[in-house]
Amino acid sequence: MKRRLLVLGIGVLGSFLLGEIALRLIRHELFSHSNLILRDLKKSPTNRSSRQDPELGWILPWGGKKIDRNLVHHPWGIKDYRLSFTSTERGFRSTPNVWNNLLDETKPILTLGDSFTFGGEVNDEESWPTHLQALVKNKVMNGGVSLYGLDQSFIRLQRYLEKHKPHTVILSVIRENIARTSQKKRRASITGVWVDRPYFVKNGQSLELINTPVPQQEMQPSLGPIRTLLGRSHLFDLIFSQLAFNYWYGIHWGEKLPEAYLTGEDPSEISCLILKEIAALSKKHSFKPVVLGQYYWQNPLGKFKTEPLTQRVLQCAQELNLVTLDLEPELKALAESSPDEYNTLYFPGAHMTNRGNAWVAQKLAQVLK
């Protein structure tokens, strides 16, 4: 019995070693000793598509850099970083003029928000700010940054008003960036570590900015002893990246925020006060504010659920007489009448596709006219 177990153990170990050598030869890394997880994460949004900032927490890199975004896995576990974006010298996402239109730069449009403004999961020319630029023939600056709250978008607006003097400011409102206004910390990306962020608390009927300048800290994720050891193996990397991708890369979708990281403020109240401040700024700096209500994908075969948090903030915008575009009614009608068409607007459970972003831009263009 012991002899059989010994033979079996030697066979398993030999098979592992042969598989490891075969993968290293396929990847042309026979003598590599690097941790494959950390190597991938260095190319991820945590380390490449943002840099720390003492005023905003994190911002896009400056200087016209082209950054690879998404981890895509093929059979054999070979990584392909297919999606990319380009940051401009001003720290915005590029809005390429693919049709070579004559753009009016005297009345620039500034768009603000999180990944739904930035264009999560699509390339530069597929974001709704780029589509909007092509439709209205005005220069559009894409100021969306992944995982921003409305508070960070508001701080960014204050930061760039004098320099860029926008004619129109479009603020994307979505449940997630409203909720972030009640958070002291945030993961810098889905694979990142907890980082500090600026936030507001109520002081009577006004806002008080807290945690600024934002403490700067190490962005390197901690893998723990198991992934630190096994991450050097190409065979284990292949197995876990295919069978347990979230665990292997430390992705934290749906993670509950620790109580210590919450401000205790009502995010809808903070967001409404932010809109009040933006309304005041619009009169002082002579720009037209537009509030856009956006939404994540919902399963069109189920009951379409309204989002109370977003609706409360959009109601505040209307009470302040801000131009407001709520996409929910049309999205709901489309999901109920034509689920297949609705699904073309989104990646399943996630951001909008190129077609979805073009649809948003068309709705905005009608409002701006």
Buried (B, 14 or more C-beta within 10 A) or exposed (E): EEEEEEEEEEEEEEEEEEBBEEBBEBBEEEEEEEBBBBEBBEBBBBBBBBBBBEBBBBBBEEEEBEBBBBBEEEEEBEBEBEBEBBBBEBBBBBBEBEEEEEBEEEBBBBBBBBBBBBBBBBBBBBBBBBBBBBBBBBBBBBBBBBBBBBBBBBBBBEBBBEEBBBBBBBBBBBBBBBBBBBBBBBBBBBBBBBBBBBBBBBEEEEBEBEBBEBEEEEBEBEBEEEBEEBBBBBBBBBBBBBEEEEEBBBBBEEEEBEEEBBBEBBBBBBBBBBBBBBBEBBEEBEBBBBBBBBBBBBBBEEEBEEBEBBBBBBBBBEEBEBBBBBBBEEBBEBBEEEEEEBBBBBBEEEBBBBBBBBBBBEBBBEEBE
